[in-house]
Amino acid sequence: MAVNLAGDRLPCGHRVDQLWACLGSGAPDEHVRACEYCQAALAMIRPLRTATSELAAQPVRVPADLPRRVMAVIGPRIPPAPRIAVPVAAPDRLAISVRAAAMVLRAAGDSVEGVRARSCRLTPAAVGPNASAGLKLTISVRYGLPALSAARAVRRAVRAAARAQLGLTLGPIDIEVVDIHAA
């Protein structure tokens, strides 16, 4: 009997992947043992299962230079992380990734009593030594703490950290209160 294995289901309703699993477990159910469609399909897929099992049992030898070869292919395709120039004395140059700078500034916002910083997005400054970067920070404020005074305190802490830890002058700092939390 010819059975078309191109579809997911046999004429009897059994799925081909169920038969594959039966071959793996070695325990076909009553239907599979009695059904002419399942038996015909098993006869067709058994050689494939045997070949697959033999290949899976063979040891795999990973080339020693595989990581280097992979990185040679994907490395040029990965764009560099956005960076912010940190002011230092000439002729030295220093840059910090936008993500790392945002983490420092988020931690500064998180240090304010009664505030939990949620997310922080830093927009890199325009090119130039006197340009300033913008910041968007979302926070959660403790219940009972006035949101406006919390936002002012966060703004002060973030500006101070930007100046002291990163040497950056921040432009606008947008703060959004997105949650209230219990003490």
N, CA and C of each residue as an Amber inpcrd file, in Angstrom:
protein
   549
   0.8460000  -1.1690000   0.0000000   0.0000000   0.0000000   0.0000000
   0.8950000   1.2370000   0.0000000   0.6150000   2.1650000  -0.8770000
   1.3780000   3.4140000  -0.9440000   0.7410000   4.4440000  -0.0310000
   1.5830000   5.1020000   0.7430000   1.1090000   6.1240000   1.6620000
   1.8660000   7.4030000   1.3470000   1.1460000   8.5140000   1.2720000
   1.7650000   9.8090000   1.0150000   2.1900000  10.4180000   2.3520000
   3.4910000  10.5490000   2.5760000   3.9970000  11.1050000   3.8240000
   4.1730000  12.6170000   3.7510000   3.7720000  13.2190000   2.6330000
   3.9520000  14.6630000   2.4740000   3.0450000  15.4440000   3.4220000
   1.8720000  14.9030000   3.7410000   0.9650000  15.5910000   4.6630000
   1.3240000  15.2610000   6.0990000   0.7170000  15.9670000   7.0140000
   0.9630000  15.7250000   8.4290000   0.2090000  14.5120000   8.9480000
  -0.9200000  14.2100000   8.3340000  -1.7710000  13.1210000   8.8240000
  -1.9310000  12.0250000   7.7740000  -2.0130000  10.8170000   8.2880000
  -2.2890000   9.6580000   7.4350000  -3.7980000   9.5530000   7.2430000
  -4.2680000   8.7490000   6.2760000  -5.7140000   8.6000000   6.0700000
  -6.4500000   8.1220000   7.3290000  -5.7600000   7.4150000   8.2210000
  -6.4020000   6.9320000   9.4450000  -6.4900000   8.0120000  10.5200000
  -5.8350000   9.1560000  10.3170000  -5.8820000  10.2420000  11.2810000
  -4.6240000  10.3840000  12.1270000  -3.7790000   9.3600000  12.1710000
  -2.5320000   9.4560000  12.9450000  -1.5840000  10.4340000  12.2610000
  -0.8200000  11.1340000  13.0850000   0.1670000  12.0590000  12.5410000
   1.4900000  11.3240000  12.3260000   2.2350000  11.7510000  11.3180000
   3.5140000  11.1340000  10.9920000   4.5010000  11.3010000  12.1470000
   4.4690000  12.4600000  12.8390000   5.3990000  12.6630000  13.9500000
   5.1130000  11.7010000  15.1110000   3.8620000  11.2300000  15.2450000
   3.5450000  10.2310000  16.2680000   4.2250000   8.9040000  15.9230000
   4.2400000   8.5830000  14.6460000   4.9010000   7.3450000  14.2230000
   6.4120000   7.4390000  14.4510000   6.9650000   8.5910000  14.1720000
   8.3990000   8.8110000  14.3990000   8.7190000   8.5860000  15.8740000
   7.8700000   9.1020000  16.7580000   8.0640000   8.9210000  18.1960000
   7.9280000   7.4470000  18.5810000   6.9960000   6.7270000  17.9390000
   6.8380000   5.2870000  18.2080000   8.1180000   4.5330000  17.8770000
   8.7590000   4.9100000  16.7750000  10.0120000   4.2510000  16.4140000
  11.0900000   4.5360000  17.4520000  11.0830000   5.7510000  18.0010000
  12.0730000   6.1090000  19.0030000  11.8660000   5.3830000  20.3170000
  10.6250000   5.2120000  20.7020000  10.3400000   4.5650000  21.9850000
  10.2840000   3.0470000  21.8540000  10.0420000   2.5640000  20.6400000
   9.9420000   1.1270000  20.4160000   8.6470000   0.5280000  20.9310000
   7.6780000   1.3840000  21.2440000   6.4160000   0.8790000  21.8030000
   5.2250000   1.4600000  21.0520000   4.9070000   0.9000000  19.8790000
   3.7300000   1.4030000  19.1610000   2.4460000   0.9910000  19.8960000
   1.4400000   1.8510000  19.8320000   0.1830000   1.5320000  20.4990000
  -0.6260000   0.5380000  19.6610000  -1.7770000   0.1430000  20.1790000
  -2.6130000  -0.8650000  19.5090000  -2.9980000  -0.4430000  18.1040000
  -3.3900000   0.8210000  17.9670000  -3.8140000   1.3090000  16.6480000
  -2.6910000   1.1620000  15.6300000  -1.5050000   1.6090000  16.0180000
  -0.3610000   1.5720000  15.0950000  -0.0550000   0.1320000  14.6920000
  -0.1130000  -0.7990000  15.6410000   0.1840000  -2.1980000  15.3280000
  -0.8430000  -2.8110000  14.3770000  -2.1060000  -2.3550000  14.4440000
  -3.1730000  -2.9640000  13.6420000  -3.4790000  -2.2150000  12.3480000
  -3.0820000  -0.9510000  12.2440000  -3.4850000  -0.1090000  11.1070000
  -2.5800000  -0.3240000   9.8990000  -3.1970000  -0.5840000   8.7460000
  -2.4200000  -0.8100000   7.5200000  -1.7140000   0.4670000   7.0660000
  -2.3460000   1.6370000   7.2760000  -1.7170000   2.9010000   6.8840000
  -0.4810000   3.1920000   7.7530000  -0.6290000   2.9790000   9.0540000
   0.4970000   3.2200000   9.9650000   1.6310000   2.2430000   9.6800000
   1.3090000   0.9850000   9.4110000   2.3400000  -0.0070000   9.1190000
   3.0800000   0.3370000   7.8300000   2.3320000   0.7860000   6.8200000
   2.9650000   1.1680000   5.5540000   3.8640000   2.3860000   5.7560000
   3.3910000   3.3460000   6.5350000   4.1930000   4.5470000   6.7910000
   5.4370000   4.1950000   7.5990000   5.2880000   3.3240000   8.6040000
   6.4460000   2.8920000   9.3910000   7.5010000   2.2410000   8.5150000
   7.0470000   1.4290000   7.5720000   7.9820000   0.7660000   6.6580000
   8.7600000   1.7930000   5.8350000   8.1080000   2.9130000   5.5400000
   8.7770000   3.9450000   4.7390000   9.7340000   4.8040000   5.5780000
   9.3850000   5.0760000   6.8260000  10.2210000   5.9890000   7.6200000
  11.2460000   5.2660000   8.4850000  11.1120000   3.9510000   8.6380000
  12.0600000   3.1980000   9.4720000  13.4960000   3.3520000   8.9760000
  13.7870000   3.2360000   7.6560000  15.1780000   3.4210000   7.1910000
  15.7150000   4.8330000   7.4880000  14.8500000   5.8270000   7.3930000
  15.2730000   7.1920000   7.6990000  15.5990000   7.3200000   9.1860000
  14.7730000   6.7200000  10.0280000  15.0180000   6.7560000  11.4750000
  16.3370000   6.0520000  11.8080000  16.5980000   4.9300000  11.1680000
  17.8350000   4.1900000  11.4040000  19.0450000   5.0320000  10.9990000
  18.9680000   5.6280000   9.8160000  20.0830000   6.4540000   9.3320000
  20.3000000   7.6640000  10.2450000  19.2250000   8.2780000  10.6850000
  19.3270000   9.4380000  11.5690000  19.9560000   9.0450000  12.8930000
  19.5370000   7.9270000  13.4290000  20.0940000   7.4610000  14.7100000
  21.5860000   7.1620000  14.5830000  21.9870000   6.5510000  13.4740000
  23.4030000   6.2560000  13.2620000  24.2210000   7.5410000  13.1660000
  23.6960000   8.5350000  12.4630000  24.4080000   9.8130000  12.3550000
  24.4890000  10.5130000  13.7080000  23.4060000  10.4600000  14.4770000
  23.3880000  11.1180000  15.7850000  24.3630000  10.4570000  16.7540000
  24.6440000   9.1790000  16.5700000  25.5390000   8.4580000  17.4690000
  27.0150000   8.7350000  17.1710000  27.3000000   9.2580000  16.0010000
  28.6890000   9.5290000  15.6430000  29.2110000  10.7360000  16.4100000
  30.4550000  10.6720000  16.8620000  31.0240000  11.8290000  17.5730000
  31.2060000  13.0020000  16.6130000  31.0130000  14.1860000  17.1410000
  31.1670000  15.4010000  16.3510000  32.5060000  16.0310000  16.7180000
  33.3010000  16.3070000  15.7050000  34.5830000  16.9580000  15.9290000
  34.4390000  18.4170000  15.5060000  34.4800000  19.2790000  16.4890000
  34.3430000  20.7130000  16.2250000  35.7150000  21.2670000  15.8760000
  35.8300000  21.9400000  14.7460000  37.1230000  22.5120000  14.3770000
  37.5960000  23.5010000  15.4460000  38.8700000  23.4580000  15.7480000
  39.4390000  24.3240000  16.7840000  39.2740000  25.8040000  16.4530000
  39.2570000  26.1290000  15.1710000  39.1580000  27.5330000  14.7880000
  37.7220000  27.9740000  14.4940000  36.7290000  27.1940000  14.9110000
  35.3280000  27.5370000  14.6300000  34.9340000  28.9080000  15.1930000
  35.2250000  29.2260000  16.4610000  34.8410000  30.5600000  16.9500000
  35.4420000  31.6950000  16.1220000  36.7010000  31.5420000  15.7290000
  37.3400000  32.5800000  14.9150000  36.6450000  32.7130000  13.5650000
  36.3090000  31.5790000  12.9520000  35.6430000  31.6090000  11.6460000
  34.2510000  32.2190000  11.7310000  33.5190000  31.8890000  12.7900000
  32.1770000  32.4560000  12.9660000  32.2710000  33.9630000  13.1490000
  33.1810000  34.4050000  14.0110000  33.3180000  35.8380000  14.2600000
  33.8060000  36.5860000  13.0160000  34.6010000  35.9240000  12.1880000
  35.0600000  36.5580000  10.9500000  33.8790000  36.8410000  10.0280000
  32.8620000  35.9880000  10.1000000  31.6840000  36.1820000   9.2480000
  30.7220000  37.1930000   9.8590000  30.4160000  37.0560000  11.1530000
  29.3940000  37.9230000  11.7370000  29.9410000  39.2230000  12.3030000
  31.2130000  39.2560000  12.6630000  31.7970000  40.4600000  13.2500000
  31.5830000  41.7200000  12.4310000  31.8900000  41.6960000  11.1330000
  31.7050000  42.9080000  10.3330000  30.2370000  43.3280000  10.1970000
  29.3150000  42.4200000  10.4810000  27.8970000  42.7430000  10.3420000
  27.3000000  43.3540000  11.5990000  28.0110000  43.2890000  12.7150000
  27.5040000  43.8320000  13.9720000  27.9130000  45.2990000  14.0540000
  26.9260000  46.1950000  14.0980000  27.3010000  47.6070000  14.1710000
  27.8810000  47.9270000  15.5420000  28.7890000  48.8740000  15.6020000
  29.3550000  49.2430000  16.8990000  28.2800000  49.8960000  17.7730000
  28.4010000  49.6990000  19.0730000  27.4470000  50.3000000  20.0090000
  27.6060000  51.8180000  19.9770000  26.4880000  52.5370000  20.0740000
  26.5970000  54.0020000  20.1120000  27.4300000  54.4370000  21.3170000
  28.2410000  55.4420000  21.1160000  29.1470000  55.9040000  22.1700000
  29.0020000  57.4080000  22.3630000  29.3840000  57.8180000  23.5590000
  29.3930000  59.2380000  23.9030000  30.8290000  59.5960000  24.2410000
  31.3120000  60.6780000  23.6710000  32.6680000  61.1440000  23.9880000
  32.6570000  61.7620000  25.3780000  33.6070000  61.3430000  26.1840000
  33.7540000  61.8870000  27.5340000  34.8780000  62.9110000  27.4900000
  34.6190000  64.1070000  28.0180000  35.6550000  65.1480000  27.9560000
  36.8950000  64.7690000  28.7780000  38.0350000  64.7440000  28.1210000
  39.3320000  64.5080000  28.7760000  40.3410000  65.4730000  28.1720000
  41.4730000  65.6200000  28.8420000  42.5170000  66.5290000  28.3590000
  43.1160000  66.0080000  27.0550000  43.3750000  66.9200000  26.1290000
  43.9900000  66.5520000  24.8570000  45.3960000  66.0410000  25.1340000
  45.9350000  65.1600000  24.4270000  45.4640000  64.5140000  23.2080000
  44.6690000  63.2220000  23.4830000  44.3850000  62.9460000  24.7490000
  43.6670000  61.7070000  25.0730000  42.2360000  61.7630000  24.5720000
  41.6920000  60.5710000  24.3490000  40.2820000  60.4570000  23.9640000
  39.6630000  59.3560000  24.8060000  38.4070000  59.5490000  25.1640000
  37.6920000  58.5520000  25.9430000  36.2380000  58.5600000  25.5030000
  35.6900000  57.3730000  25.3170000  34.2760000  57.2560000  24.9510000
  33.6570000  56.1710000  25.8210000  32.3930000  56.3320000  26.1190000
  31.6460000  55.3490000  26.9040000  30.4050000  54.9800000  26.1050000
  30.0170000  53.7200000  26.2010000  28.8270000  53.3210000  25.4510000
  27.6080000  54.0110000  26.0500000  26.6470000  54.3000000  25.2040000
  25.4140000  54.9400000  25.6520000  24.7440000  54.0710000  26.7140000
  24.7850000  52.7700000  26.5300000  24.1560000  51.8550000  27.4920000
  24.8360000  51.9310000  28.8630000  26.1630000  51.9400000  28.8910000
  26.8830000  52.0190000  30.1610000  26.6030000  53.3490000  30.8580000
  26.5940000  54.4340000  30.1030000  26.3010000  55.7430000  30.6900000
  24.8750000  55.7660000  31.2430000  23.9410000  55.1920000  30.5230000
  22.5520000  55.1470000  30.9900000  22.4300000  54.3440000  32.2790000
  23.2360000  53.2900000  32.4130000  23.2030000  52.4830000  33.6420000
  23.6980000  53.3060000  34.8410000  24.7260000  54.0970000  34.6400000
  25.2390000  54.9580000  35.7160000  24.1570000  55.9600000  36.1260000
  23.4950000  56.5490000  35.1460000  22.4860000  57.5710000  35.4280000
  21.2190000  56.9620000  36.0340000  20.8770000  55.7660000  35.6160000
  19.7220000  55.0650000  36.2040000  19.9960000  54.7750000  37.6780000
  21.2170000  54.3380000  37.9860000  21.5940000  54.0660000  39.3750000
  21.5170000  55.3420000  40.2130000  21.8750000  56.4740000  39.6320000
  21.7850000  57.7510000  40.3620000  20.3310000  58.0710000  40.6740000
  19.4440000  57.8680000  39.7200000  18.0190000  58.0900000  39.9630000
  17.4770000  57.1350000  41.0060000  17.9660000  55.9070000  40.9740000
  17.5330000  54.8730000  41.9190000  18.0070000  55.1730000  43.3390000
  19.0310000  55.9910000  43.4790000  19.5860000  56.2820000  44.8080000
  18.7380000  57.2710000  45.6060000  17.7800000  57.9170000  44.9640000
  16.9280000  58.8890000  45.6560000  15.9280000  58.1390000  46.5480000
  15.8300000  58.5600000  47.7840000  14.9430000  57.9280000  48.7630000
  13.4920000  57.9350000  48.2680000  12.8930000  56.7500000  48.2780000
  11.4870000  56.6270000  47.8850000  11.2620000  56.4940000  46.3950000
  12.3320000  56.3740000  45.6270000  12.2280000  56.2780000  44.1670000
  12.8960000  54.9990000  43.6930000  12.2720000  54.3560000  42.7410000
  12.8750000  53.2130000  42.0480000  12.9300000  53.5640000  40.5670000
  14.1400000  53.6570000  40.0460000  14.2930000  53.9490000  38.6160000
  13.9150000  52.7130000  37.8240000  13.1560000  52.8990000  36.7750000
  12.7040000  51.7640000  35.9620000  13.5220000  51.6490000  34.6770000
  13.4440000  52.6330000  33.8320000  14.2090000  52.5800000  32.5850000
  14.8990000  53.9210000  32.3850000  15.9470000  53.8790000  31.5970000
  16.7290000  55.0800000  31.3440000  17.2100000  55.0430000  29.9040000
  16.8960000  56.0890000  29.1690000  17.3420000  56.1650000  27.7750000
  18.0790000  57.4830000  27.5730000  19.3050000  57.3560000  27.1770000
  20.1710000  58.5110000  26.9590000  20.2770000  58.7520000  25.4670000
  20.0530000  59.9900000  25.0650000  20.2190000  60.3350000  23.6510000
  21.5660000  61.0060000  23.4990000  22.4470000  60.4080000  22.6930000
  23.8040000  60.9520000  22.5630000  23.8000000  62.4070000  22.1340000
  24.7730000  63.1260000  22.6340000  24.9120000  64.5450000  22.3100000
  25.3360000  64.7210000  20.8640000  25.0310000  65.8710000  20.3540000
  25.5270000  66.2230000  19.0280000  27.0480000  66.3210000  19.1130000
  27.6920000  66.1840000  17.9900000  29.1530000  66.2160000  17.9930000
  29.6390000  67.5890000  18.4370000  30.5860000  67.5780000  19.3330000
  31.1570000  68.8340000  19.8150000  31.3730000  68.7890000  21.3080000
  32.3730000  69.4770000  21.7970000  32.7290000  69.4030000  23.2200000
  31.6930000  70.0510000  24.1420000  30.9120000  70.9890000  23.6490000
  29.9550000  71.6940000  24.5090000  28.5260000  71.2000000  24.3300000
  28.3330000  70.1740000  23.5320000  26.9840000  69.6620000  23.2910000
  26.5020000  68.8870000  24.5210000  25.1970000  68.8570000  24.7100000
  24.6600000  68.1430000  25.8670000  23.7640000  66.9980000  25.3870000
  23.6980000  65.9670000  26.2150000  22.8710000  64.8030000  25.8950000
  21.5440000  64.9330000  26.6270000  20.5150000  64.3500000  26.0560000
  19.2100000  64.3400000  26.7020000  18.9880000  63.0010000  27.3860000
  18.0220000  62.9700000  28.3060000  17.7690000  61.7600000  29.0720000
  16.2740000  61.6050000  29.3050000  15.8100000  60.3650000  29.1770000
  14.4240000  60.0430000  29.5310000  14.4910000  58.9400000  30.5720000
  13.8950000  59.1860000  31.7230000  13.9560000  58.2660000  32.8430000
  12.5400000  57.9920000  33.3260000  12.2070000  56.7130000  33.5110000
  10.9180000  56.3650000  34.1000000  11.1700000  55.8830000  35.5140000
  10.2730000  56.2850000  36.4190000  10.4620000  55.9550000  37.8300000
   9.1610000  55.4810000  38.4670000   9.3320000  54.8260000  39.6010000
   8.2280000  54.4730000  40.4800000   8.4570000  55.2640000  41.7670000
   7.3870000  55.8460000  42.2970000   7.4890000  56.6770000  43.4870000
   6.7600000  55.9880000  44.6430000   7.3650000  56.0410000  45.8230000
   6.7410000  55.4490000  47.0070000   5.4240000  56.1680000  47.3030000
   4.4080000  55.3980000  47.6870000   3.1040000  55.9530000  48.0230000
   3.2650000  57.0210000  49.1110000   2.6650000  58.1670000  48.9000000
   2.7290000  59.2630000  49.8650000   3.8070000  60.2840000  49.5600000
   4.7800000  59.9520000  48.7430000   5.8490000  60.8770000  48.3710000
   5.3530000  61.7230000  47.2010000   5.3960000  63.0580000  47.3240000
   4.9360000  63.9040000  46.2160000   5.7760000  63.6580000  44.9540000
   5.1100000  63.3920000  43.8670000   5.7920000  63.0470000  42.6160000
   6.6760000  64.1840000  42.1150000   6.2040000  65.4190000  42.2540000
   6.9760000  66.5540000  41.7480000   8.2970000  66.7120000  42.5050000
   8.2610000  66.5940000  43.8310000   9.5070000  66.7280000  44.5980000
  10.4270000  65.5350000  44.3360000   9.8550000  64.3450000  44.1260000
  10.6800000  63.1710000  43.8020000  11.3700000  63.3790000  42.4580000
  10.6320000  63.9000000  41.4860000  11.2170000  64.1370000  40.1600000
  12.3390000  65.1700000  40.2320000  12.1360000  66.2110000  41.0290000
  13.1970000  67.2350000  41.1790000  14.4520000  66.6280000  41.8050000
  14.2600000  65.7980000  42.8360000  15.4030000  65.1650000  43.5060000
  16.1310000  64.2130000  42.5540000  15.3830000  63.4860000  41.7510000
  15.9940000  62.5760000  40.7690000  16.7920000  63.3770000  39.7480000
  16.2110000  64.4810000  39.2790000  16.9030000  65.3220000  38.2980000
  18.2410000  65.8180000  38.8660000  18.2230000  66.2720000  40.1120000
  19.4660000  66.7570000  40.7420000  20.4920000  65.6270000  40.8480000
  20.0590000  64.4580000  41.3070000  20.9810000  63.3220000  41.4830000
  21.5710000  62.8790000  40.1530000  20.7490000  62.8550000  39.1260000
  21.2100000  62.4100000  37.8020000  22.1910000  63.4230000  37.2100000
  21.8600000  64.7080000  37.3340000  22.7890000  65.7390000  36.8120000
  24.1320000  65.6690000  37.5330000  24.0930000  65.4860000  38.8460000
  25.3320000  65.4180000  39.6320000  26.1550000  64.1990000  39.2240000
  25.5110000  63.0510000  39.0330000  26.2340000  61.8400000  38.6230000
  26.8110000  61.9930000  37.2210000  26.0460000  62.6200000  36.3310000
  26.5380000  62.8190000  34.9610000  27.8090000  63.6550000  34.9740000
  27.8060000  64.6920000  35.7870000  28.9720000  65.5870000  35.8540000
  30.1420000  64.9070000  36.5690000  29.8830000  64.3250000  37.7550000
  30.9640000  63.7790000  38.5840000  31.5200000  62.4620000  38.0570000
  30.6500000  61.5780000  37.5960000  31.1080000  60.2380000  37.2130000
  31.4320000  60.1070000  35.7320000  30.7730000  60.9160000  34.8950000
  30.9790000  60.7730000  33.4510000  31.5660000  62.0170000  32.7990000
  31.5700000  63.1340000  33.5190000  32.0720000  64.3730000  32.9320000
  31.1430000  64.9240000  31.8740000  29.8700000  64.5600000  31.9390000
  28.9060000  64.9830000  30.9230000  28.0010000  66.0890000  31.4410000
  27.6110000  66.9470000  30.5240000  26.5850000  67.9360000  30.8080000
  25.3100000  67.4310000  30.1550000  24.2750000  67.2770000  30.9540000
  23.0120000  66.7940000  30.4040000  22.1320000  67.9550000  29.9870000
  21.4400000  67.7640000  28.9050000  20.4320000  68.7220000  28.4610000
  19.1340000  68.4030000  29.1790000  18.0560000  68.3210000  28.4430000
  16.7630000  68.0510000  29.0840000  16.7100000  66.6480000  29.7050000
  16.1370000  66.5830000  30.9030000  15.9280000  65.3040000  31.5830000
  14.4220000  65.1360000  31.7340000  13.8660000  64.2470000  30.9400000
  12.4280000  63.9690000  31.0020000  12.1960000  62.8240000  31.9680000
  11.3740000  63.0840000  32.9860000  11.0690000  62.0560000  33.9750000
   9.5910000  61.7610000  33.9070000   9.2890000  60.4650000  33.8410000
   7.9020000  60.0200000  33.8000000   7.6630000  59.0740000  34.9710000
   6.6750000  59.4010000  35.7960000   6.2980000  58.5300000  36.8970000
   5.3460000  57.4780000  36.3170000   5.7850000  56.2090000  36.3400000
   4.9930000  55.1500000  35.7120000   4.3420000  54.2110000  36.7190000
   4.6840000  54.3920000  38.0190000   4.1320000  53.4840000  39.0100000
   4.2530000  54.0970000  40.3980000   3.4260000  53.5950000  41.2880000
   3.4940000  53.9310000  42.7080000   3.7560000  52.6230000  43.4320000
   4.6700000  52.6140000  44.3920000   4.9470000  51.3930000  45.1420000
   4.7740000  51.6350000  46.6410000   4.5670000  50.5520000  47.3710000
   4.4180000  50.6350000  48.8230000   5.7840000  50.8000000  49.4640000
   5.7920000  51.3010000  50.6720000   7.0530000  51.4830000  51.3820000
   7.6840000  50.1750000  51.6160000
